[in-house]
């Protein structure tokens, strides 16, 4: 299991309110990273992309929970 799969599984175990809290903190982190990038203080610019993808993952799981969609695990029938 990769790091991303573990992260997503951890997100699936959280409640909708916990996911929204996580989403807010990820958006704050993205804002800070963009600010650091604009002022040439950011060393790891790839982190911006990682945080953007995490925001998308969180939003996807929130939507799935709202619609009652259960995501199957790989290999499950």
N, CA, C and O atoms as a Tripos MOL2 file, in Angstrom:
@<TRIPOS>MOLECULE
protein
  308   307    77     0     0
PROTEIN
NO_CHARGES

@<TRIPOS>ATOM
      1 N           0.8430   -1.1760    0.0000 N.3       1 UNK1
      2 CA          0.0000    0.0000    0.0000 C.3       1 UNK1
      3 C           0.8960    1.2500    0.0000 C.2       1 UNK1
      4 O           1.8130    1.3650    0.8130 O.2       1 UNK1
      5 N           0.6230    2.1630   -0.9030 N.am      2 UNK2
      6 CA          1.4490    3.3600   -1.0120 C.3       2 UNK2
      7 C           1.0570    4.3910    0.0390 C.2       2 UNK2
      8 O           0.0480    4.2460    0.7290 O.2       2 UNK2
      9 N           1.8670    5.4260    0.1420 N.am      3 UNK3
     10 CA          1.5830    6.5010    1.0920 C.3       3 UNK3
     11 C           0.2630    7.1880    0.7620 C.2       3 UNK3
     12 O          -0.5010    7.5450    1.6590 O.2       3 UNK3
     13 N           0.0040    7.3700   -0.5190 N.am      4 UNK4
     14 CA         -1.2250    8.0530   -0.9340 C.3       4 UNK4
     15 C          -2.4450    7.2120   -0.5770 C.2       4 UNK4
     16 O          -3.4450    7.7460   -0.0970 O.2       4 UNK4
     17 N          -2.3720    5.9040   -0.8080 N.am      5 UNK5
     18 CA         -3.4860    5.0220   -0.4660 C.3       5 UNK5
     19 C          -3.7530    5.0280    1.0290 C.2       5 UNK5
     20 O          -4.9070    5.0220    1.4560 O.2       5 UNK5
     21 N          -2.6890    5.0400    1.8290 N.am      6 UNK6
     22 CA         -2.8550    5.1140    3.2840 C.3       6 UNK6
     23 C          -3.4940    6.4400    3.6830 C.2       6 UNK6
     24 O          -4.3630    6.4800    4.5540 O.2       6 UNK6
     25 N          -3.0630    7.5190    3.0460 N.am      7 UNK7
     26 CA         -3.6280    8.8450    3.3370 C.3       7 UNK7
     27 C          -5.1170    8.8850    3.0020 C.2       7 UNK7
     28 O          -5.9190    9.3930    3.7860 O.2       7 UNK7
     29 N          -5.4850    8.3520    1.8420 N.am      8 UNK8
     30 CA         -6.8870    8.3390    1.4180 C.3       8 UNK8
     31 C          -7.7200    7.4520    2.3390 C.2       8 UNK8
     32 O          -8.8420    7.8140    2.6900 O.2       8 UNK8
     33 N          -7.1890    6.2970    2.7330 N.am      9 UNK9
     34 CA         -7.9080    5.4320    3.6700 C.3       9 UNK9
     35 C          -8.1380    6.1450    4.9990 C.2       9 UNK9
     36 O          -9.2010    6.0190    5.6070 O.2       9 UNK9
     37 N          -7.1320    6.8940    5.4410 N.am     10 UNK10
     38 CA         -7.2900    7.6810    6.6650 C.3      10 UNK10
     39 C          -8.3750    8.7360    6.5190 C.2      10 UNK10
     40 O          -9.1240    9.0000    7.4600 O.2      10 UNK10
     41 N          -8.4580    9.3380    5.3350 N.am     11 UNK11
     42 CA         -9.4990   10.3410    5.0870 C.3      11 UNK11
     43 C         -10.8810    9.7040    5.0850 C.2      11 UNK11
     44 O         -11.8400   10.2890    5.5900 O.2      11 UNK11
     45 N         -10.9850    8.5040    4.5190 N.am     12 UNK12
     46 CA        -12.2860    7.8200    4.4460 C.3      12 UNK12
     47 C         -12.8230    7.4750    5.8360 C.2      12 UNK12
     48 O         -14.0350    7.3860    6.0280 O.2      12 UNK12
     49 N         -11.9270    7.2810    6.8010 N.am     13 UNK13
     50 CA        -12.3440    6.9340    8.1600 C.3      13 UNK13
     51 C         -12.8510    8.1410    8.9410 C.2      13 UNK13
     52 O         -13.4910    7.9790    9.9800 O.2      13 UNK13
     53 N         -12.5750    9.3440    8.4570 N.am     14 UNK14
     54 CA        -12.9680   10.5590    9.1790 C.3      14 UNK14
     55 C         -14.4090   10.9360    8.8810 C.2      14 UNK14
     56 O         -14.9780   10.5530    7.8580 O.2      14 UNK14
     57 N         -14.9850   11.7050    9.8120 N.am     15 UNK15
     58 CA        -16.3460   12.1980    9.6030 C.3      15 UNK15
     59 C         -16.3080   13.3870    8.6540 C.2      15 UNK15
     60 O         -15.2420   13.9090    8.3280 O.2      15 UNK15
     61 N         -17.4860   13.8030    8.2180 N.am     16 UNK16
     62 CA        -17.5660   14.9200    7.2730 C.3      16 UNK16
     63 C         -17.0320   16.2110    7.8990 C.2      16 UNK16
     64 O         -16.3700   16.9970    7.2210 O.2      16 UNK16
     65 N         -17.3120   16.4340    9.1740 N.am     17 UNK17
     66 CA        -16.8140   17.6390    9.8430 C.3      17 UNK17
     67 C         -15.2920   17.6200    9.9660 C.2      17 UNK17
     68 O         -14.6380   18.6480    9.7960 O.2      17 UNK17
     69 N         -14.7400   16.4610   10.2590 N.am     18 UNK18
     70 CA        -13.2800   16.3450   10.3420 C.3      18 UNK18
     71 C         -12.6480   16.6000    8.9760 C.2      18 UNK18
     72 O         -11.5870   17.2170    8.8830 O.2      18 UNK18
     73 N         -13.3030   16.1220    7.9190 N.am     19 UNK19
     74 CA        -12.7880   16.3540    6.5680 C.3      19 UNK19
     75 C         -12.8220   17.8410    6.2210 C.2      19 UNK19
     76 O         -11.8970   18.3610    5.5970 O.2      19 UNK19
     77 N         -13.8860   18.5160    6.6260 N.am     20 UNK20
     78 CA        -13.9790   19.9550    6.3440 C.3      20 UNK20
     79 C         -12.9000   20.7210    7.0950 C.2      20 UNK20
     80 O         -12.3460   21.6870    6.5700 O.2      20 UNK20
     81 N         -12.5970   20.3010    8.3150 N.am     21 UNK21
     82 CA        -11.5160   20.9150    9.0790 C.3      21 UNK21
     83 C         -10.1740   20.6910    8.3880 C.2      21 UNK21
     84 O          -9.3500   21.6000    8.2870 O.2      21 UNK21
     85 N          -9.9740   19.4710    7.9190 N.am     22 UNK22
     86 CA         -8.7420   19.1350    7.1930 C.3      22 UNK22
     87 C          -8.6330   19.9580    5.9030 C.2      22 UNK22
     88 O          -7.5460   20.3920    5.5220 O.2      22 UNK22
     89 N          -9.7720   20.1650    5.2410 N.am     23 UNK23
     90 CA         -9.8010   20.9450    4.0050 C.3      23 UNK23
     91 C          -9.3850   22.3880    4.2690 C.2      23 UNK23
     92 O          -8.6180   22.9670    3.5010 O.2      23 UNK23
     93 N          -9.8880   22.9650    5.3490 N.am     24 UNK24
     94 CA         -9.5350   24.3420    5.6910 C.3      24 UNK24
     95 C          -8.0360   24.4550    5.9660 C.2      24 UNK24
     96 O          -7.3880   25.3980    5.5130 O.2      24 UNK24
     97 N          -7.4910   23.4950    6.7080 N.am     25 UNK25
     98 CA         -6.0530   23.5650    7.0100 C.3      25 UNK25
     99 C          -5.2100   23.3760    5.7550 C.2      25 UNK25
    100 O          -4.1530   23.9940    5.6240 O.2      25 UNK25
    101 N          -5.6640   22.5270    4.8260 N.am     26 UNK26
    102 CA         -4.9230   22.3350    3.5770 C.3      26 UNK26
    103 C          -4.9630   23.5990    2.7250 C.2      26 UNK26
    104 O          -3.9690   23.9520    2.0900 O.2      26 UNK26
    105 N          -6.0990   24.2750    2.7090 N.am     27 UNK27
    106 CA         -6.1950   25.5200    1.9430 C.3      27 UNK27
    107 C          -5.3170   26.6090    2.5480 C.2      27 UNK27
    108 O          -4.7340   27.4110    1.8190 O.2      27 UNK27
    109 N          -5.2200   26.6440    3.8760 N.am     28 UNK28
    110 CA         -4.3230   27.6040    4.5280 C.3      28 UNK28
    111 C          -2.8740   27.3050    4.1710 C.2      28 UNK28
    112 O          -2.0890   28.2130    3.8970 O.2      28 UNK28
    113 N          -2.5280   26.0160    4.1790 N.am     29 UNK29
    114 CA         -1.1670   25.6270    3.8180 C.3      29 UNK29
    115 C          -0.8560   26.0220    2.3790 C.2      29 UNK29
    116 O           0.2380   26.5060    2.0880 O.2      29 UNK29
    117 N          -1.8200   25.8150    1.4760 N.am     30 UNK30
    118 CA         -1.6200   26.1880    0.0770 C.3      30 UNK30
    119 C          -1.4130   27.6920   -0.0600 C.2      30 UNK30
    120 O          -0.5530   28.1390   -0.8190 O.2      30 UNK30
    121 N          -2.2020   28.4710    0.6760 N.am     31 UNK31
    122 CA         -2.0480   29.9270    0.6400 C.3      31 UNK31
    123 C          -0.6410   30.3260    1.0920 C.2      31 UNK31
    124 O           0.0200   31.1490    0.4590 O.2      31 UNK31
    125 N          -0.1970   29.7240    2.2000 N.am     32 UNK32
    126 CA          1.1370   30.0510    2.7120 C.3      32 UNK32
    127 C           2.2320   29.6360    1.7310 C.2      32 UNK32
    128 O           3.2150   30.3560    1.5540 O.2      32 UNK32
    129 N           2.0630   28.4770    1.0950 N.am     33 UNK33
    130 CA          3.0550   28.0330    0.1150 C.3      33 UNK33
    131 C           3.1130   28.9760   -1.0820 C.2      33 UNK33
    132 O           4.1960   29.3010   -1.5680 O.2      33 UNK33
    133 N           1.9520   29.4130   -1.5540 N.am     34 UNK34
    134 CA          1.9260   30.3490   -2.6800 C.3      34 UNK34
    135 C           2.5720   31.6810   -2.3000 C.2      34 UNK34
    136 O           3.2780   32.2930   -3.1020 O.2      34 UNK34
    137 N           2.3210   32.1170   -1.0730 N.am     35 UNK35
    138 CA          2.9220   33.3650   -0.6050 C.3      35 UNK35
    139 C           4.4430   33.2350   -0.5390 C.2      35 UNK35
    140 O           5.1680   34.1330   -0.9680 O.2      35 UNK35
    141 N           4.9220   32.1160    0.0000 N.am     36 UNK36
    142 CA          6.3630   31.8780    0.0660 C.3      36 UNK36
    143 C           6.9700   31.7900   -1.3270 C.2      36 UNK36
    144 O           8.0850   32.2610   -1.5530 O.2      36 UNK36
    145 N           6.2420   31.1910   -2.2550 N.am     37 UNK37
    146 CA          6.7390   31.0680   -3.6220 C.3      37 UNK37
    147 C           6.8490   32.4480   -4.2790 C.2      37 UNK37
    148 O           7.8010   32.7200   -5.0100 O.2      37 UNK37
    149 N           5.8780   33.3050   -4.0130 N.am     38 UNK38
    150 CA          5.8800   34.6330   -4.6160 C.3      38 UNK38
    151 C           7.0330   35.4870   -4.0800 C.2      38 UNK38
    152 O           7.5450   36.3630   -4.7770 O.2      38 UNK38
    153 N           7.4330   35.2220   -2.8380 N.am     39 UNK39
    154 CA          8.5240   35.9970   -2.2490 C.3      39 UNK39
    155 C           9.8680   35.2620   -2.3300 C.2      39 UNK39
    156 O          10.8300   35.6410   -1.6610 O.2      39 UNK39
    157 N           9.9250   34.2210   -3.1460 N.am     40 UNK40
    158 CA         11.1410   33.4300   -3.3650 C.3      40 UNK40
    159 C          11.7070   32.8360   -2.0810 C.2      40 UNK40
    160 O          12.9250   32.7510   -1.9260 O.2      40 UNK40
    161 N          10.8380   32.4230   -1.1590 N.am     41 UNK41
    162 CA         11.2810   31.7790    0.0780 C.3      41 UNK41
    163 C          10.9930   30.2830    0.0840 C.2      41 UNK41
    164 O          11.3570   29.5870    1.0310 O.2      41 UNK41
    165 N          10.3430   29.7840   -0.9640 N.am     42 UNK42
    166 CA          9.9450   28.3790   -0.9990 C.3      42 UNK42
    167 C          11.0340   27.5490   -1.6590 C.2      42 UNK42
    168 O          11.4480   27.8250   -2.7850 O.2      42 UNK42
    169 N          11.4990   26.5170   -0.9360 N.am     43 UNK43
    170 CA         12.5340   25.6400   -1.4700 C.3      43 UNK43
    171 C          11.9320   24.4990   -2.2790 C.2      43 UNK43
    172 O          12.4300   24.1730   -3.3570 O.2      43 UNK43
    173 N          10.8560   23.8850   -1.7620 N.am     44 UNK44
    174 CA         10.2580   22.7120   -2.3970 C.3      44 UNK44
    175 C           8.9680   23.1380   -3.1070 C.2      44 UNK44
    176 O           7.8890   23.1100   -2.5160 O.2      44 UNK44
    177 N           9.0900   23.5240   -4.3580 N.am     45 UNK45
    178 CA          7.9130   23.9940   -5.0970 C.3      45 UNK45
    179 C           6.9570   22.8600   -5.4420 C.2      45 UNK45
    180 O           5.7910   23.1120   -5.7480 O.2      45 UNK45
    181 N           7.4230   21.6230   -5.4000 N.am     46 UNK46
    182 CA          6.5560   20.4700   -5.6760 C.3      46 UNK46
    183 C           5.4950   20.3110   -4.5960 C.2      46 UNK46
    184 O           4.4580   19.6900   -4.8280 O.2      46 UNK46
    185 N           5.7480   20.8630   -3.4270 N.am     47 UNK47
    186 CA          4.7820   20.7650   -2.3160 C.3      47 UNK47
    187 C           3.4580   21.4440   -2.6820 C.2      47 UNK47
    188 O           2.4010   21.0080   -2.2260 O.2      47 UNK47
    189 N           3.4990   22.4900   -3.4870 N.am     48 UNK48
    190 CA          2.2700   23.1730   -3.9150 C.3      48 UNK48
    191 C           1.3750   22.1870   -4.6540 C.2      48 UNK48
    192 O           0.1720   22.1200   -4.4030 O.2      48 UNK48
    193 N           1.9590   21.4350   -5.5540 N.am     49 UNK49
    194 CA          1.1950   20.4560   -6.3350 C.3      49 UNK49
    195 C           0.6230   19.3600   -5.4370 C.2      49 UNK49
    196 O          -0.5180   18.9370   -5.6200 O.2      49 UNK49
    197 N           1.4090   18.9060   -4.4770 N.am     50 UNK50
    198 CA          0.9610   17.8700   -3.5580 C.3      50 UNK50
    199 C          -0.2420   18.3430   -2.7430 C.2      50 UNK50
    200 O          -1.2100   17.6030   -2.5660 O.2      50 UNK50
    201 N          -0.1760   19.5610   -2.2570 N.am     51 UNK51
    202 CA         -1.2680   20.0990   -1.4430 C.3      51 UNK51
    203 C          -2.5190   20.2900   -2.2940 C.2      51 UNK51
    204 O          -3.6300   20.0270   -1.8350 O.2      51 UNK51
    205 N          -2.3430   20.7450   -3.5310 N.am     52 UNK52
    206 CA         -3.5060   20.9000   -4.4230 C.3      52 UNK52
    207 C          -4.1920   19.5600   -4.6670 C.2      52 UNK52
    208 O          -5.4200   19.4760   -4.6790 O.2      52 UNK52
    209 N          -3.4000   18.5230   -4.8590 N.am     53 UNK53
    210 CA         -3.9700   17.1870   -5.0710 C.3      53 UNK53
    211 C          -4.6610   16.6770   -3.8100 C.2      53 UNK53
    212 O          -5.7050   16.0290   -3.8910 O.2      53 UNK53
    213 N          -4.0810   16.9680   -2.6430 N.am     54 UNK54
    214 CA         -4.7180   16.5580   -1.3940 C.3      54 UNK54
    215 C          -6.0580   17.2700   -1.2000 C.2      54 UNK54
    216 O          -7.0170   16.6710   -0.7160 O.2      54 UNK54
    217 N          -6.1210   18.5360   -1.5730 N.am     55 UNK55
    218 CA         -7.3820   19.2800   -1.4980 C.3      55 UNK55
    219 C          -8.4240   18.6190   -2.3960 C.2      55 UNK55
    220 O          -9.5800   18.4700   -2.0020 O.2      55 UNK55
    221 N          -8.0230   18.2280   -3.5860 N.am     56 UNK56
    222 CA         -8.9430   17.5550   -4.5000 C.3      56 UNK56
    223 C          -9.3960   16.2090   -3.9280 C.2      56 UNK56
    224 O         -10.5640   15.8430   -4.0540 O.2      56 UNK56
    225 N          -8.4770   15.4740   -3.3030 N.am     57 UNK57
    226 CA         -8.8410   14.1880   -2.6960 C.3      57 UNK57
    227 C          -9.8630   14.3850   -1.5740 C.2      57 UNK57
    228 O         -10.8410   13.6450   -1.4710 O.2      57 UNK57
    229 N          -9.6180   15.3900   -0.7410 N.am     58 UNK58
    230 CA        -10.5370   15.6640    0.3700 C.3      58 UNK58
    231 C         -11.9090   16.0460   -0.1660 C.2      58 UNK58
    232 O         -12.9280   15.5580    0.3240 O.2      58 UNK58
    233 N         -11.9380   16.9180   -1.1720 N.am     59 UNK59
    234 CA        -13.2170   17.3180   -1.7620 C.3      59 UNK59
    235 C         -13.9550   16.1310   -2.3640 C.2      59 UNK59
    236 O         -15.1780   16.0400   -2.2500 O.2      59 UNK59
    237 N         -13.2350   15.2290   -2.9980 N.am     60 UNK60
    238 CA        -13.8450   14.0460   -3.5980 C.3      60 UNK60
    239 C         -14.4840   13.1700   -2.5270 C.2      60 UNK60
    240 O         -15.6070   12.6970   -2.7030 O.2      60 UNK60
    241 N         -13.7890   12.9520   -1.4330 N.am     61 UNK61
    242 CA        -14.3110   12.0940   -0.3740 C.3      61 UNK61
    243 C         -15.5130   12.7510    0.3080 C.2      61 UNK61
    244 O         -16.4740   12.0680    0.6620 O.2      61 UNK61
    245 N         -15.4600   14.0760    0.4940 N.am     62 UNK62
    246 CA        -16.6160   14.7820    1.0610 C.3      62 UNK62
    247 C         -17.8370   14.5970    0.1690 C.2      62 UNK62
    248 O         -18.9320   14.3240    0.6610 O.2      62 UNK62
    249 N         -17.6550   14.7450   -1.1340 N.am     63 UNK63
    250 CA        -18.7610   14.5730   -2.0830 C.3      63 UNK63
    251 C         -19.2900   13.1480   -2.0450 C.2      63 UNK63
    252 O         -20.5020   12.9350   -2.0630 O.2      63 UNK63
    253 N         -18.3990   12.1790   -1.9940 N.am     64 UNK64
    254 CA        -18.8220   10.7790   -1.9330 C.3      64 UNK64
    255 C         -19.6280   10.5090   -0.6710 C.2      64 UNK64
    256 O         -20.6260    9.7900   -0.7150 O.2      64 UNK64
    257 N         -19.2050   11.0760    0.4510 N.am     65 UNK65
    258 CA        -19.9390   10.8720    1.7010 C.3      65 UNK65
    259 C         -21.3120   11.5250    1.6300 C.2      65 UNK65
    260 O         -22.2890   10.9610    2.1230 O.2      65 UNK65
    261 N         -21.4020   12.7070    1.0240 N.am     66 UNK66
    262 CA        -22.6790   13.3940    0.9160 C.3      66 UNK66
    263 C         -23.6470   12.6290    0.0260 C.2      66 UNK66
    264 O         -24.8520   12.6160    0.2780 O.2      66 UNK66
    265 N         -23.1220   11.9960   -1.0080 N.am     67 UNK67
    266 CA        -23.9720   11.2540   -1.9350 C.3      67 UNK67
    267 C         -24.1530    9.8040   -1.5090 C.2      67 UNK67
    268 O         -24.9020    9.0640   -2.1470 O.2      67 UNK67
    269 N         -23.4880    9.3920   -0.4510 N.am     68 UNK68
    270 CA        -23.6230    8.0300    0.0470 C.3      68 UNK68
    271 C         -22.9280    6.9900   -0.8020 C.2      68 UNK68
    272 O         -23.3340    5.8290   -0.8250 O.2      68 UNK68
    273 N         -21.8880    7.3960   -1.4960 N.am     69 UNK69
    274 CA        -21.1480    6.4730   -2.3540 C.3      69 UNK69
    275 C         -20.0330    5.8340   -1.5280 C.2      69 UNK69
    276 O         -19.2320    6.5260   -0.9000 O.2      69 UNK69
    277 N         -19.9970    4.5280   -1.5410 N.am     70 UNK70
    278 CA        -18.9190    3.8040   -0.8880 C.3      70 UNK70
    279 C         -17.9020    3.4020   -1.9350 C.2      70 UNK70
    280 O         -18.2480    2.7560   -2.9230 O.2      70 UNK70
    281 N         -16.6760    3.7700   -1.7310 N.am     71 UNK71
    282 CA        -15.6140    3.4170   -2.6660 C.3      71 UNK71
    283 C         -15.0830    2.0310   -2.3200 C.2      71 UNK71
    284 O         -14.7320    1.7610   -1.1720 O.2      71 UNK71
    285 N         -15.0270    1.1660   -3.3080 N.am     72 UNK72
    286 CA        -14.5110   -0.1800   -3.0960 C.3      72 UNK72
    287 C         -13.0070   -0.1600   -3.0060 C.2      72 UNK72
    288 O         -12.3360    0.6620   -3.6290 O.2      72 UNK72
    289 N         -12.4960   -1.0710   -2.2260 N.am     73 UNK73
    290 CA        -11.0400   -1.2420   -2.1510 C.3      73 UNK73
    291 C         -10.5790   -1.9770   -3.3930 C.2      73 UNK73
    292 O         -11.3490   -2.7180   -4.0040 O.2      73 UNK73
    293 N          -9.3350   -1.7780   -3.7640 N.am     74 UNK74
    294 CA         -8.7810   -2.4910   -4.9090 C.3      74 UNK74
    295 C          -8.7550   -3.9730   -4.6010 C.2      74 UNK74
    296 O          -8.3630   -4.3820   -3.5080 O.2      74 UNK74
    297 N          -9.1720   -4.7760   -5.5660 N.am     75 UNK75
    298 CA         -9.1770   -6.2150   -5.3860 C.3      75 UNK75
    299 C         -10.4630   -6.7510   -4.7770 C.2      75 UNK75
    300 O         -10.6770   -7.9630   -4.7570 O.2      75 UNK75
    301 N         -11.3250   -5.8660   -4.2790 N.am     76 UNK76
    302 CA        -12.5990   -6.3160   -3.6990 C.3      76 UNK76
    303 C         -13.6030   -6.5550   -4.8230 C.2      76 UNK76
    304 O         -13.6050   -5.8530   -5.8340 O.2      76 UNK76
    305 N         -14.4330   -7.5340   -4.6320 N.am     77 UNK77
    306 CA        -15.4180   -7.8670   -5.6700 C.3      77 UNK77
    307 C         -16.8030   -7.4800   -5.2210 C.2      77 UNK77
    308 O         -17.7690   -7.6800   -5.9580 O.2      77 UNK77
@<TRIPOS>BOND
     1     1     2 1
     2     2     3 1
     3     3     4 2
     4     3     5 am
     5     5     6 1
     6     6     7 1
     7     7     8 2
     8     7     9 am
     9     9    10 1
    10    10    11 1
    11    11    12 2
    12    11    13 am
    13    13    14 1
    14    14    15 1
    15    15    16 2
    16    15    17 am
    17    17    18 1
    18    18    19 1
    19    19    20 2
    20    19    21 am
    21    21    22 1
    22    22    23 1
    23    23    24 2
    24    23    25 am
    25    25    26 1
    26    26    27 1
    27    27    28 2
    28    27    29 am
    29    29    30 1
    30    30    31 1
    31    31    32 2
    32    31    33 am
    33    33    34 1
    34    34    35 1
    35    35    36 2
    36    35    37 am
    37    37    38 1
    38    38    39 1
    39    39    40 2
    40    39    41 am
    41    41    42 1
    42    42    43 1
    43    43    44 2
    44    43    45 am
    45    45    46 1
    46    46    47 1
    47    47    48 2
    48    47    49 am
    49    49    50 1
    50    50    51 1
    51    51    52 2
    52    51    53 am
    53    53    54 1
    54    54    55 1
    55    55    56 2
    56    55    57 am
    57    57    58 1
    58    58    59 1
    59    59    60 2
    60    59    61 am
    61    61    62 1
    62    62    63 1
    63    63    64 2
    64    63    65 am
    65    65    66 1
    66    66    67 1
    67    67    68 2
    68    67    69 am
    69    69    70 1
    70    70    71 1
    71    71    72 2
    72    71    73 am
    73    73    74 1
    74    74    75 1
    75    75    76 2
    76    75    77 am
    77    77    78 1
    78    78    79 1
    79    79    80 2
    80    79    81 am
    81    81    82 1
    82    82    83 1
    83    83    84 2
    84    83    85 am
    85    85    86 1
    86    86    87 1
    87    87    88 2
    88    87    89 am
    89    89    90 1
    90    90    91 1
    91    91    92 2
    92    91    93 am
    93    93    94 1
    94    94    95 1
    95    95    96 2
    96    95    97 am
    97    97    98 1
    98    98    99 1
    99    99   100 2
   100    99   101 am
   101   101   102 1
   102   102   103 1
   103   103   104 2
   104   103   105 am
   105   105   106 1
   106   106   107 1
   107   107   108 2
   108   107   109 am
   109   109   110 1
   110   110   111 1
   111   111   112 2
   112   111   113 am
   113   113   114 1
   114   114   115 1
   115   115   116 2
   116   115   117 am
   117   117   118 1
   118   118   119 1
   119   119   120 2
   120   119   121 am
   121   121   122 1
   122   122   123 1
   123   123   124 2
   124   123   125 am
   125   125   126 1
   126   126   127 1
   127   127   128 2
   128   127   129 am
   129   129   130 1
   130   130   131 1
   131   131   132 2
   132   131   133 am
   133   133   134 1
   134   134   135 1
   135   135   136 2
   136   135   137 am
   137   137   138 1
   138   138   139 1
   139   139   140 2
   140   139   141 am
   141   141   142 1
   142   142   143 1
   143   143   144 2
   144   143   145 am
   145   145   146 1
   146   146   147 1
   147   147   148 2
   148   147   149 am
   149   149   150 1
   150   150   151 1
   151   151   152 2
   152   151   153 am
   153   153   154 1
   154   154   155 1
   155   155   156 2
   156   155   157 am
   157   157   158 1
   158   158   159 1
   159   159   160 2
   160   159   161 am
   161   161   162 1
   162   162   163 1
   163   163   164 2
   164   163   165 am
   165   165   166 1
   166   166   167 1
   167   167   168 2
   168   167   169 am
   169   169   170 1
   170   170   171 1
   171   171   172 2
   172   171   173 am
   173   173   174 1
   174   174   175 1
   175   175   176 2
   176   175   177 am
   177   177   178 1
   178   178   179 1
   179   179   180 2
   180   179   181 am
   181   181   182 1
   182   182   183 1
   183   183   184 2
   184   183   185 am
   185   185   186 1
   186   186   187 1
   187   187   188 2
   188   187   189 am
   189   189   190 1
   190   190   191 1
   191   191   192 2
   192   191   193 am
   193   193   194 1
   194   194   195 1
   195   195   196 2
   196   195   197 am
   197   197   198 1
   198   198   199 1
   199   199   200 2
   200   199   201 am
   201   201   202 1
   202   202   203 1
   203   203   204 2
   204   203   205 am
   205   205   206 1
   206   206   207 1
   207   207   208 2
   208   207   209 am
   209   209   210 1
   210   210   211 1
   211   211   212 2
   212   211   213 am
   213   213   214 1
   214   214   215 1
   215   215   216 2
   216   215   217 am
   217   217   218 1
   218   218   219 1
   219   219   220 2
   220   219   221 am
   221   221   222 1
   222   222   223 1
   223   223   224 2
   224   223   225 am
   225   225   226 1
   226   226   227 1
   227   227   228 2
   228   227   229 am
   229   229   230 1
   230   230   231 1
   231   231   232 2
   232   231   233 am
   233   233   234 1
   234   234   235 1
   235   235   236 2
   236   235   237 am
   237   237   238 1
   238   238   239 1
   239   239   240 2
   240   239   241 am
   241   241   242 1
   242   242   243 1
   243   243   244 2
   244   243   245 am
   245   245   246 1
   246   246   247 1
   247   247   248 2
   248   247   249 am
   249   249   250 1
   250   250   251 1
   251   251   252 2
   252   251   253 am
   253   253   254 1
   254   254   255 1
   255   255   256 2
   256   255   257 am
   257   257   258 1
   258   258   259 1
   259   259   260 2
   260   259   261 am
   261   261   262 1
   262   262   263 1
   263   263   264 2
   264   263   265 am
   265   265   266 1
   266   266   267 1
   267   267   268 2
   268   267   269 am
   269   269   270 1
   270   270   271 1
   271   271   272 2
   272   271   273 am
   273   273   274 1
   274   274   275 1
   275   275   276 2
   276   275   277 am
   277   277   278 1
   278   278   279 1
   279   279   280 2
   280   279   281 am
   281   281   282 1
   282   282   283 1
   283   283   284 2
   284   283   285 am
   285   285   286 1
   286   286   287 1
   287   287   288 2
   288   287   289 am
   289   289   290 1
   290   290   291 1
   291   291   292 2
   292   291   293 am
   293   293   294 1
   294   294   295 1
   295   295   296 2
   296   295   297 am
   297   297   298 1
   298   298   299 1
   299   299   300 2
   300   299   301 am
   301   301   302 1
   302   302   303 1
   303   303   304 2
   304   303   305 am
   305   305   306 1
   306   306   307 1
   307   307   308 2
@<TRIPOS>SUBSTRUCTURE
     1 UNK1         2 RESIDUE 1 A UNK
     2 UNK2         6 RESIDUE 1 A UNK
     3 UNK3        10 RESIDUE 1 A UNK
     4 UNK4        14 RESIDUE 1 A UNK
     5 UNK5        18 RESIDUE 1 A UNK
     6 UNK6        22 RESIDUE 1 A UNK
     7 UNK7        26 RESIDUE 1 A UNK
     8 UNK8        30 RESIDUE 1 A UNK
     9 UNK9        34 RESIDUE 1 A UNK
    10 UNK10       38 RESIDUE 1 A UNK
    11 UNK11       42 RESIDUE 1 A UNK
    12 UNK12       46 RESIDUE 1 A UNK
    13 UNK13       50 RESIDUE 1 A UNK
    14 UNK14       54 RESIDUE 1 A UNK
    15 UNK15       58 RESIDUE 1 A UNK
    16 UNK16       62 RESIDUE 1 A UNK
    17 UNK17       66 RESIDUE 1 A UNK
    18 UNK18       70 RESIDUE 1 A UNK
    19 UNK19       74 RESIDUE 1 A UNK
    20 UNK20       78 RESIDUE 1 A UNK
    21 UNK21       82 RESIDUE 1 A UNK
    22 UNK22       86 RESIDUE 1 A UNK
    23 UNK23       90 RESIDUE 1 A UNK
    24 UNK24       94 RESIDUE 1 A UNK
    25 UNK25       98 RESIDUE 1 A UNK
    26 UNK26      102 RESIDUE 1 A UNK
    27 UNK27      106 RESIDUE 1 A UNK
    28 UNK28      110 RESIDUE 1 A UNK
    29 UNK29      114 RESIDUE 1 A UNK
    30 UNK30      118 RESIDUE 1 A UNK
    31 UNK31      122 RESIDUE 1 A UNK
    32 UNK32      126 RESIDUE 1 A UNK
    33 UNK33      130 RESIDUE 1 A UNK
    34 UNK34      134 RESIDUE 1 A UNK
    35 UNK35      138 RESIDUE 1 A UNK
    36 UNK36      142 RESIDUE 1 A UNK
    37 UNK37      146 RESIDUE 1 A UNK
    38 UNK38      150 RESIDUE 1 A UNK
    39 UNK39      154 RESIDUE 1 A UNK
    40 UNK40      158 RESIDUE 1 A UNK
    41 UNK41      162 RESIDUE 1 A UNK
    42 UNK42      166 RESIDUE 1 A UNK
    43 UNK43      170 RESIDUE 1 A UNK
    44 UNK44      174 RESIDUE 1 A UNK
    45 UNK45      178 RESIDUE 1 A UNK
    46 UNK46      182 RESIDUE 1 A UNK
    47 UNK47      186 RESIDUE 1 A UNK
    48 UNK48      190 RESIDUE 1 A UNK
    49 UNK49      194 RESIDUE 1 A UNK
    50 UNK50      198 RESIDUE 1 A UNK
    51 UNK51      202 RESIDUE 1 A UNK
    52 UNK52      206 RESIDUE 1 A UNK
    53 UNK53      210 RESIDUE 1 A UNK
    54 UNK54      214 RESIDUE 1 A UNK
    55 UNK55      218 RESIDUE 1 A UNK
    56 UNK56      222 RESIDUE 1 A UNK
    57 UNK57      226 RESIDUE 1 A UNK
    58 UNK58      230 RESIDUE 1 A UNK
    59 UNK59      234 RESIDUE 1 A UNK
    60 UNK60      238 RESIDUE 1 A UNK
    61 UNK61      242 RESIDUE 1 A UNK
    62 UNK62      246 RESIDUE 1 A UNK
    63 UNK63      250 RESIDUE 1 A UNK
    64 UNK64      254 RESIDUE 1 A UNK
    65 UNK65      258 RESIDUE 1 A UNK
    66 UNK66      262 RESIDUE 1 A UNK
    67 UNK67      266 RESIDUE 1 A UNK
    68 UNK68      270 RESIDUE 1 A UNK
    69 UNK69      274 RESIDUE 1 A UNK
    70 UNK70      278 RESIDUE 1 A UNK
    71 UNK71      282 RESIDUE 1 A UNK
    72 UNK72      286 RESIDUE 1 A UNK
    73 UNK73      290 RESIDUE 1 A UNK
    74 UNK74      294 RESIDUE 1 A UNK
    75 UNK75      298 RESIDUE 1 A UNK
    76 UNK76      302 RESIDUE 1 A UNK
    77 UNK77      306 RESIDUE 1 A UNK
